[in-house]
């Protein structure tokens, strides 16, 4: 997984009825764009350090 500051991290719901969550990537702390990522979640503004799993995708800033 590769990301840069300003990209969006989307974590897809794991169960029927679960909503996707998205966050702005504030900082990339891994080497060569890899995790972990410091993110700000769009639903509540909380900032956290994330090691994304297979249910996550990165949407690159156009």
Secondary structure as the mmCIF struct_conf table of DSSP 4:
data_model
#
loop_
_struct_conf.conf_type_id
_struct_conf.id
_struct_conf.beg_label_comp_id
_struct_conf.beg_label_asym_id
_struct_conf.beg_label_seq_id
_struct_conf.end_label_comp_id
_struct_conf.end_label_asym_id
_struct_conf.end_label_seq_id
TURN_TY1_P TURN_TY1_P1 UNK A 5 UNK A 6
STRN STRN1 UNK A 8 UNK A 11
BEND BEND1 UNK A 14 UNK A 15
TURN_TY1_P TURN_TY1_P2 UNK A 16 UNK A 17
HELX_LH_PP_P HELX_LH_PP_P1 UNK A 18 UNK A 20
STRN STRN2 UNK A 21 UNK A 28
BEND BEND2 UNK A 30 UNK A 30
HELX_RH_3T_P HELX_RH_3T_P1 UNK A 31 UNK A 33
HELX_LH_PP_P HELX_LH_PP_P2 UNK A 34 UNK A 34
BEND BEND3 UNK A 35 UNK A 35
HELX_LH_PP_P HELX_LH_PP_P3 UNK A 36 UNK A 36
STRN STRN3 UNK A 37 UNK A 41
TURN_TY1_P TURN_TY1_P3 UNK A 42 UNK A 44
STRN STRN4 UNK A 47 UNK A 50
TURN_TY1_P TURN_TY1_P4 UNK A 54 UNK A 55
STRN STRN5 UNK A 56 UNK A 59
#
